[in-house]
Amino acid sequence: MKNCISIQLKKEEIWIKIREDAEEEEILENLNKKLVDLEKLYKEEKTPIKVKGKVLKNKEIEEIRDLIKLKIDVDVDFESPTTLGLHGIKKTFNQEIKSSETKFHRGSLRSGQRIEYEGSLVIIGDVNAGAEVVAGEHIVILGRLYGLAHAGAKGNTKAVIAANIIDCPQIRIADKIKEFEKQENKIYTYSYINENDEIIVE
């Protein structure tokens, strides 16, 4: 099994870098071996760990965090490209789009909360400023969208974003970004990519 993990010691944190094409089982096996050596570095000081590299699924994030915490009592952070979005789009854009499954989330998302799903996402509530919703397929919000929404994150240009009201700084569909300027009395509820490869918001 190839080594898919490297460890870099920085001034104020330790980086664990994961190869972008690494599989889940491979990551956990390699990490388990690396943690044996890393554990020896930790005495009284608790230098935080940042996990970088591969665009991770929620399940992978939880397993990696749990494995590190089991060996070392330390804060574990994941670099923002855990979003499937712009960081991972170059790697996944040309992959085949699978049939969409739908996940329902009941309740509003607060600032700092994030939901990612490979199929379509339905949020029964608001997505507040500072919250993120990332889906490989469509996003439907039965409330207001104030935070970040990225539909078609694996490259599906047919994906749409729909909400009761879209009132956020930007939205993303596939590899396209639409920035919004604040407009008085203008209400948007639906967005998609048109035949000219532009995001249209209506």
Secondary structure in CASP SS format (residue, H / E / C, confidence):
PFRMAT SS
TARGET T0000
AUTHOR 0000-0000-0000
METHOD secondary structure of the structure
MODEL  1
M C 1.00
K C 1.00
N C 1.00
C C 1.00
I E 1.00
S E 1.00
I E 1.00
Q E 1.00
L E 1.00
K C 1.00
K C 1.00
E C 1.00
E C 1.00
I E 1.00
W E 1.00
I E 1.00
K E 1.00
I E 1.00
R C 1.00
E C 1.00
D C 1.00
A C 1.00
E C 1.00
E H 1.00
E H 1.00
E H 1.00
I H 1.00
L H 1.00
E H 1.00
N H 1.00
L H 1.00
N H 1.00
K H 1.00
K H 1.00
L H 1.00
V H 1.00
D H 1.00
L H 1.00
E H 1.00
K H 1.00
L H 1.00
Y C 1.00
K C 1.00
E C 1.00
E C 1.00
K C 1.00
T C 1.00
P C 1.00
I E 1.00
K E 1.00
V E 1.00
K E 1.00
G E 1.00
K C 1.00
V C 1.00
L C 1.00
K C 1.00
N H 1.00
K H 1.00
E H 1.00
I H 1.00
E H 1.00
E H 1.00
I H 1.00
R H 1.00
D H 1.00
L H 1.00
I H 1.00
K H 1.00
L H 1.00
K H 1.00
I C 1.00
D C 1.00
V C 1.00
D C 1.00
V E 1.00
D E 1.00
F E 1.00
E C 1.00
S H 1.00
P H 1.00
T H 1.00
T C 1.00
L C 1.00
G C 1.00
L C 1.00
H C 1.00
G C 1.00
I H 1.00
K H 1.00
K H 1.00
T H 1.00
F C 1.00
N C 1.00
Q C 1.00
E C 1.00
I C 1.00
K C 1.00
S C 1.00
S C 1.00
E C 1.00
T E 1.00
K E 1.00
F E 1.00
H E 1.00
R E 1.00
G C 1.00
S C 1.00
L E 1.00
R C 1.00
S C 1.00
G C 1.00
Q C 1.00
R E 1.00
I E 1.00
E E 1.00
Y E 1.00
E C 1.00
G C 1.00
S E 1.00
L E 1.00
V E 1.00
I E 1.00
I E 1.00
G C 1.00
D C 1.00
V E 1.00
N C 1.00
A C 1.00
G C 1.00
A C 1.00
E E 1.00
V E 1.00
V E 1.00
A E 1.00
G C 1.00
E C 1.00
H C 1.00
I E 1.00
V E 1.00
I E 1.00
L E 1.00
G E 1.00
R E 1.00
L E 1.00
Y C 1.00
G C 1.00
L E 1.00
A E 1.00
H E 1.00
A E 1.00
G C 1.00
A C 1.00
K C 1.00
G C 1.00
N C 1.00
T C 1.00
K C 1.00
A C 1.00
V C 1.00
I E 1.00
A E 1.00
A E 1.00
N E 1.00
I E 1.00
I E 1.00
D C 1.00
C C 1.00
P C 1.00
Q E 1.00
I E 1.00
R E 1.00
I E 1.00
A C 1.00
D C 1.00
K E 1.00
I E 1.00
K E 1.00
E E 1.00
F C 1.00
E C 1.00
K C 1.00
Q C 1.00
E C 1.00
N C 1.00
K C 1.00
I C 1.00
Y E 1.00
T E 1.00
Y E 1.00
S E 1.00
Y E 1.00
I E 1.00
N C 1.00
E C 1.00
N C 1.00
D C 1.00
E C 1.00
I E 1.00
I E 1.00
V E 1.00
E C 1.00
END
